[in-house]
């Protein structure tokens, strides 16, 4: 009985192997075609990946070049901005000197207050990022500086008898 049972298992295994061998023989051409297709697909994929890699490297090179140019332009603009800001500060120092030389009797604290207000207006203008607001602040600074110069000019010409630059101080008060 054990022998028959073992023979049955062996027969089953042999029949399974025979069927597997028969199936492999019948489908050998199809399996070879699938293998060939997979090899070709892998080759195409590798070629596509190499092509995409070259494209990405090219795009990266373009972006790096563009970034370098943008960075150089930004640095140049920043250097020019710093130069302009320094010139504004020098102009404000001249404004303070003009006030002090025009109003020799004026307490130094008043001249410094006027100078400080001008610097405040300059910084407000400089730190504003919105164009319209920047223009509004710039016009305000120009008006203030014009008022200071006009007060000093009128005082030096003797057309203004006031002891203090009143229009300038009113401008500060309004601000």
C-alpha positions in Angstrom: 0.0 0.0 0.0 2.8 2.3 0.9 4.5 1.3 -2.3 1.4 2.1 -4.4 1.0 5.4 -2.6 4.7 6.3 -3.3 4.4 5.2 -6.9 1.3 7.4 -7.3 3.2 10.4 -5.9 6.1 9.7 -8.3 3.7 9.3 -11.2 2.1 12.6 -10.3 5.4 14.4 -10.1 6.5 12.9 -13.4 3.3 13.9 -15.1 3.7 17.4 -13.7 7.2 17.5 -15.0 6.1 16.2 -18.4 3.4 18.8 -18.6 5.8 21.5 -17.6 8.3 20.3 -20.2 5.6 20.1 -22.8 4.3 23.6 -21.9 7.9 25.0 -22.1 8.4 23.3 -25.5 5.1 24.7 -26.8 5.8 28.2 -25.4 9.5 28.4 -26.0 9.2 30.8 -29.0 6.8 33.0 -27.0 9.1 33.0 -24.0 12.1 33.9 -26.2 10.1 36.7 -27.8 9.2 38.0 -24.3 12.8 37.9 -23.3 13.8 39.7 -26.4 11.1 42.3 -25.8 12.3 42.8 -22.3 15.9 43.2 -23.4 14.8 45.7 -26.1 12.6 47.5 -23.6 15.5 47.7 -21.1 17.8 49.0 -23.8 15.2 51.6 -24.9 14.8 52.6 -21.3 18.5 53.0 -20.7 18.7 55.1 -24.0 15.8 57.2 -22.9 17.3 57.7 -19.4 20.6 58.7 -20.9 18.8 61.2 -23.3 16.8 62.6 -20.4 20.0 62.8 -18.3 21.7 64.9 -21.0 18.6 67.1 -21.3 18.6 67.7 -17.5 22.3 68.4 -17.5 21.8 70.9 -20.3 18.8 72.6 -18.5 20.9 72.6 -15.3 23.8 74.3 -17.1 21.4 76.9 -18.5 19.8 77.5 -15.1 23.3 77.8 -13.5 24.4 80.3 -16.2 21.1 82.3 -15.7 21.5 82.2 -11.9 25.1 83.4 -12.2 24.0 86.3 -14.4 21.1 87.2 -12.1 23.4 87.0 -9.1 26.0 89.3 -10.8 23.2 91.7 -11.8 21.9 91.7 -8.2 25.3 92.2 -6.7 25.9 95.1 -9.1 22.6 96.6 -8.2 23.3 96.2 -4.5 26.7 97.9 -4.9 25.0 100.8 -6.8 22.3 101.0 -4.1 25.0 101.2 -1.4 26.8 103.9 -3.4 23.6 105.8 -3.9 22.7 105.5 -0.2 26.2 106.8 0.8 25.7 109.8 -1.5 22.3 110.5 0.1 23.9 110.4 3.5 26.7 112.7 2.4 24.1 115.1 1.0 22.3 115.0 4.4 25.5 115.8 6.1 25.9 118.7 3.8 22.4 119.7 4.7 23.2 119.7 8.4 26.4 121.7 7.7 24.3 124.2 5.7 21.9 124.6 8.5 24.6 125.1 11.0 26.4 127.7 8.9 23.2 129.5 8.0 21.8 129.6 11.5 25.0 130.1 13.5 23.0 130.9 16.6 20.9 127.7 16.3 21.5 125.2 19.0 23.3 122.1 17.7 20.5 119.9 18.9 18.1 121.5 16.5 20.4 121.0 13.5 20.8 117.4 14.6 17.1 117.0 14.9 16.6 118.3 11.3 19.4 116.0 10.1 17.9 113.1 12.0 14.5 113.6 10.5 16.0 113.8 7.0 17.8 110.4 7.7 14.6 109.0 9.0 12.8 110.0 5.8 15.7 108.5 3.7 15.6 105.2 5.6 11.8 105.0 5.2 12.2 105.6 1.5 15.0 103.1 1.2 13.4 100.3 3.1 10.0 100.5 1.3 9.6 97.7 -1.2 6.5 98.9 -3.0 7.2 101.2 -5.9 4.4 103.7 -5.3 5.2 104.0 -1.6 8.9 104.4 -2.4 8.1 107.3 -4.8 5.8 108.9 -2.2 8.6 108.7 0.4 11.1 110.1 -2.0 8.9 113.0 -2.8 8.5 113.6 0.9 12.3 113.6 1.4 12.8 116.0 -1.5 10.2 118.3 -0.2 11.8 118.3 3.2 15.3 119.0 1.9 13.9 121.7 -0.4 12.2 123.3 2.6 15.4 123.2 4.6 17.4 124.8 1.8 14.8 127.4 1.2 14.7 128.3 4.9 18.5 128.6 4.9 18.6 130.6 1.7 15.9 133.1 2.8 17.7 133.5 6.2 21.1 134.2 4.5 19.5 136.7 2.1 17.9 138.5 5.0 14.4 137.8 3.7 13.5 135.7 6.7 14.0 137.4 10.1 12.9 134.4 12.2 15.5 133.0 14.5 14.6 129.4 13.8 13.9 127.6 10.4 10.2 127.7 11.1 9.0 126.1 7.9 11.4 123.2 8.4 10.3 122.7 12.0 6.6 122.8 10.9 7.4 120.1 8.2 8.9 117.9 10.9 5.9 118.5 13.2 3.5 117.5 10.4 5.4 114.3 9.8 
